[in-house]
Amino acid sequence: MVSNNLYIHVKLITKEEGLELYEDMFLGRTFEEMCDQMSKKGDKVFRFVHLYKGQEAVSTGFNKLLKKEDSVVSTYHDHVHTLSKVVPPHTIMSELFGKTTGCCYGQGGSMHIFSQVPRTQPPRRFCFIGEGVPVAARAAFTSKCKREVLKEADCDHVTLAFFGDGTCNNGQFFECLNMAVLWKLPIVFVVENNLWAIGMSHLRATSDPEIWKKGSAFGMPGVHVDGMDVLKVREVAKEAIERARRGEGAVFDRMRDIQVRRTLWLADPVTMARYLERDPIKALKKYMIENNLASEGELKAIEKKIEEAVEFAEESPLPPRSQLLENVFPDPRDSGIGPDGRYRCEDPKFTEGTVHV
């Protein structure tokens, strides 16, 4: 019997697993929609905001399989990865608002989110294309050294490196693939191919559009996955993460998905309509209701979280002037602090001849 259900071929999930997946995806989608609204108001978010809407199945499928100690390295489409790594939404929204209660005290903004959750390896975000891949390799190398050099037998930590198709033609990408295989690093490379590197079509920029094959040049197994299907993603992610955790080396997973906002600008209407019909959140919701894993009421219970995050961000204070040079220098004694022990930026003459601060 043929079914239109995207998940008919996948093993059944439990109700708890299904609710966790749906909640994480829905939280990511509504958070991004609220970010879009706030940035368009013009008086809430003053910096660039790169959204992740439409790609939630990839973040959820991978991140919800991680341990607290595992590392995640992302790109400038970072809000949803951060949410999936269990960073509270109100601290991320506050960061976008530039408030002191943000996860970077209002100094990082949308593209530089970092969160040091206690006893947890924090998500790391990098706004330049390909910049995070070497950092992810370093994080994986650290885990390997802890286990093999420092003899921490319980250190089986894994690193996920998320990046887009635009990164896959950069030099450091290939260097890191080589090192990951050479040293058997516990890392999973996850390329989210949404067909566009900013405004450059993937097909115009890449001689071989099958990105997942690039790992084979270094002896790295590669897998092509439908990034619009969270259960397919989860199935492949589980195998890749377990392989890395066992010390068997890196895996290269290529997710084919769509970034809704950007594709609305760039893709033809037929392509856009085809992807919108395959919305991963709607597909999972339908699957769960049809298989009696959740009711409509249970799936709607999580919608209030984003409204609370915005209220928290609006009510939080802006950073004081004295915070201007904090977290900028390792030791600001000779750069940010004057002989009298006060921050130089507190001197009214500090900004003479420059834009008003």
C-alpha positions in Angstrom: 0.0 0.0 0.0 1.3 3.4 -0.9 1.1 6.2 1.6 1.7 9.9 1.4 3.0 9.9 5.0 6.6 11.0 4.9 7.5 8.7 7.8 5.8 5.4 6.9 9.1 3.7 6.3 10.7 4.6 9.6 10.4 2.7 12.9 7.8 4.0 15.2 8.9 6.5 17.9 7.6 6.6 21.4 5.2 9.3 22.5 7.9 11.0 24.6 10.3 11.0 21.8 7.7 12.4 19.4 6.7 15.2 21.7 10.3 16.1 22.3 11.0 16.3 18.5 7.8 18.3 17.8 8.3 20.7 20.7 11.9 21.4 19.6 11.0 22.0 16.0 7.9 24.1 16.8 9.9 26.1 19.3 12.5 26.8 16.7 10.0 27.8 14.0 8.0 30.1 16.3 11.1 31.7 17.7 12.4 32.5 14.2 9.0 34.0 13.2 9.1 36.2 16.3 12.6 37.2 15.5 11.5 38.2 12.0 8.7 40.3 13.5 11.0 42.0 16.0 13.6 42.8 13.5 11.1 44.4 11.1 9.8 46.7 13.9 13.2 48.5 13.7 13.4 49.4 17.4 14.0 46.0 18.9 16.7 44.2 17.0 19.3 46.5 15.4 21.7 43.9 13.8 21.5 41.4 11.0 19.2 38.5 11.7 19.7 35.4 9.6 16.7 33.0 10.1 16.6 29.2 10.0 12.9 28.8 9.2 12.3 25.6 7.3 15.4 23.7 8.4 14.3 22.7 11.9 14.3 19.0 11.1 18.1 19.0 10.8 18.8 20.8 14.1 16.3 18.7 16.0 17.2 15.4 14.4 20.8 15.7 15.4 20.9 17.9 18.6 18.3 16.0 20.5 20.5 12.9 20.4 23.5 14.6 22.1 24.7 14.5 25.7 25.2 17.7 27.6 29.0 17.4 27.3 28.9 17.1 23.5 29.9 20.2 21.4 28.0 22.0 18.7 29.6 24.5 16.3 27.2 26.4 14.1 27.0 29.3 11.5 25.2 32.6 11.5 21.9 30.8 11.2 22.4 29.9 14.8 19.2 30.6 16.9 17.6 27.2 16.4 20.8 25.2 17.0 21.2 27.0 20.3 17.6 26.3 21.3 18.1 22.6 20.5 21.1 22.5 22.7 18.8 23.5 25.6 19.8 27.2 25.9 16.7 29.0 27.3 14.8 31.0 24.6 14.5 34.1 26.8 18.3 34.5 27.0 18.7 34.1 23.3 15.9 36.7 22.6 17.5 39.1 25.1 20.8 38.7 23.3 19.1 39.7 20.0 17.7 42.7 21.8 21.1 43.7 23.1 20.1 43.3 26.8 22.3 42.4 29.8 20.2 39.3 30.4 21.3 37.9 27.0 23.5 34.8 26.9 26.4 37.0 25.8 25.3 40.0 28.0 24.0 41.8 24.9 27.5 42.0 23.2 27.2 39.1 20.7 23.9 39.7 18.9 22.3 37.3 16.5 25.4 36.0 14.7 27.7 35.5 17.6 25.7 33.6 20.2 27.6 31.7 22.8 26.3 30.1 26.0 28.2 28.6 28.8 25.6 26.4 30.4 26.9 24.8 33.6 28.4 21.4 33.0 27.5 21.6 29.4 29.6 22.2 26.3 28.1 25.4 24.9 27.1 26.0 21.3 29.6 28.1 19.4 28.5 30.4 16.5 30.6 31.9 13.7 29.3 34.4 11.2 32.0 33.9 8.4 31.5 31.1 6.0 33.5 28.0 6.9 35.0 29.7 10.0 33.5 27.3 12.5 34.7 24.0 10.8 38.3 24.3 12.1 37.0 25.2 15.6 34.8 22.1 15.5 37.8 20.0 14.6 39.7 21.4 17.6 36.8 20.6 19.9 36.8 17.0 18.6 40.6 16.8 19.0 40.2 18.0 22.6 37.8 15.1 23.3 40.2 12.6 21.8 43.1 13.9 23.8 41.1 13.7 27.0 40.3 10.1 26.3 43.6 8.9 24.9 46.2 11.1 26.5 44.7 12.1 29.8 43.1 8.7 30.2 39.6 10.0 30.9 37.9 6.7 30.1 34.4 8.2 30.3 35.1 10.9 27.8 33.2 9.8 24.7 32.2 13.4 23.8 31.2 14.1 20.2 31.3 17.3 18.2 28.7 18.3 15.6 29.9 20.8 12.9 26.9 22.5 11.1 27.6 24.5 8.0 26.0 25.3 4.6 26.7 24.3 1.0 28.7 27.5 0.5 31.4 26.3 3.0 32.1 23.1 0.9 34.3 24.9 -1.6 36.5 26.6 1.0 40.1 25.4 1.7 39.8 24.9 5.4 36.8 22.6 4.9 39.0 20.1 3.0 41.9 20.5 5.5 39.6 19.6 8.3 38.1 16.6 6.5 41.7 15.3 6.0 42.6 15.8 9.7 39.4 14.3 11.0 40.0 11.1 9.1 43.8 11.0 9.7 43.3 11.4 13.5 39.9 9.6 13.8 38.3 12.6 15.4 34.9 12.1 17.1 33.1 14.6 14.8 30.1 14.6 12.5 30.1 17.1 9.7 26.6 18.2 8.9 26.2 20.2 5.7 22.7 21.8 5.4 22.3 22.2 1.7 19.5 24.7 1.3 20.6 25.3 -2.3 21.8 28.9 -1.7 25.0 30.3 -0.3 23.7 33.8 0.5 22.6 34.7 -3.0 24.7 32.2 -5.0 22.9 29.1 -6.4 24.5 25.9 -5.3 24.4 24.6 -8.9 26.3 27.6 -10.2 29.0 27.5 -7.6 29.9 23.7 -7.3 31.3 21.5 -10.0 29.8 18.4 -8.4 26.5 19.2 -6.6 26.6 15.9 -4.7 28.4 17.4 -1.7 28.3 14.2 0.4 30.7 12.5 -2.0 33.5 14.9 -1.1 34.2 13.0 2.1 35.1 9.9 0.0 38.4 11.5 -1.2 39.6 11.2 2.4 38.1 7.8 3.1 35.2 9.4 5.1 31.8 7.8 4.8 29.2 10.1 3.5 25.4 10.0 3.6 22.8 11.9 1.7 19.6 12.5 3.8 16.3 14.2 3.2 16.6 17.2 5.5 12.8 17.8 5.4 12.1 14.5 7.2 13.0 14.7 10.9 12.8 11.0 11.5 15.1 10.2 8.5 17.5 12.7 9.9 17.3 11.2 13.3 17.9 7.7 12.0 21.1 8.7 10.2 22.2 11.0 13.0 22.0 8.3 15.6 24.2 6.0 13.5 26.7 8.8 12.8 26.9 10.0 16.4 27.3 6.5 17.8 30.1 5.7 15.3 32.0 8.9 16.3 31.4 8.1 20.0 32.8 4.6 19.6 36.1 6.2 18.3 35.6 5.0 14.7 36.2 8.4 13.2 34.3 11.2 11.4 31.2 11.0 9.3 30.0 13.4 6.6 26.2 13.9 6.4 24.6 16.0 3.8 21.1 17.3 4.5 18.9 18.5 1.6 16.5 21.1 3.0 15.1 24.6 2.3 15.5 27.9 4.1 12.1 29.4 3.6 12.8 33.2 3.8 15.8 33.2 1.5 14.1 30.8 -1.0 11.1 33.1 -1.2 13.4 35.8 -2.6 15.5 33.6 -4.9 13.7 30.4 -6.0 11.0 30.0 -8.6 7.4 29.7 -7.3 7.1 26.0 -8.3 10.1 25.0 -6.3 9.0 27.0 -3.3 5.5 25.5 -3.4 6.9 22.0 -3.5 9.0 22.5 -0.4 6.2 24.3 1.5 4.0 21.3 0.9 6.6 19.2 2.7 6.9 21.3 5.8 8.6 19.0 8.3 6.7 20.3 11.3 3.3 19.7 9.7 4.4 16.3 8.5 5.5 15.2 12.0 2.3 16.6 13.6 0.2 14.6 11.1 2.2 11.5 11.8 1.8 11.8 15.6 -1.9 12.4 15.5 -2.6 9.6 13.0 -0.6 7.2 15.2 -2.2 8.3 18.5 1.1 9.6 19.9 -0.4 13.0 20.8 -3.5 15.1 20.7 -4.0 18.5 19.1 -4.2 20.0 22.6 -0.9 18.5 23.7 0.9 19.8 20.6 -0.5 23.3 21.2 0.6 23.5 24.8 4.1 24.8 24.0 3.1 27.9 22.0 3.3 30.3 24.9 7.0 29.9 25.5 8.0 32.4 22.7 5.6 35.1 23.9 7.2 34.8 27.4 10.7 35.1 25.8 9.8 38.4 24.1 8.3 39.9 27.3 11.4 38.9 29.2 13.7 40.6 26.6 11.6 43.8 26.5 11.7 44.1 30.3 15.4 43.5 30.6 17.9 46.4 31.0 20.3 47.6 28.4 24.0 47.2 29.1 25.6 50.1 31.0 28.3 52.2 29.5 30.9 50.6 31.8 30.3 47.3 30.0 31.6 48.6 26.7 35.0 47.0 26.9 34.2 44.0 29.1 34.7 40.6 27.5 36.7 42.2 24.7 40.3 41.8 26.1 41.6 38.9 28.2 43.1 41.5 30.5 42.0 45.1 29.8 44.3 46.7 32.3 46.4 48.5 29.7 43.7 48.9 27.1 40.3 49.4 28.6 41.2 50.5 32.2 43.0 53.7 33.0 45.6 54.3 35.7 42.8 55.3 38.1 41.3 51.8 37.8 38.2 53.1 35.9 37.2 52.1 32.4 38.6 54.5 29.9 35.2 54.6 28.1 33.8 56.3 31.2 35.9 59.4 30.3 33.7 61.8 28.4 36.6 62.4 26.0 36.8 58.7 25.1 34.6 59.0 22.1 35.7 62.4 20.8 36.0 62.5 17.1 34.0 59.2 16.7 30.4 58.2 16.5 28.5 58.9 19.7 28.4 55.9 22.0 
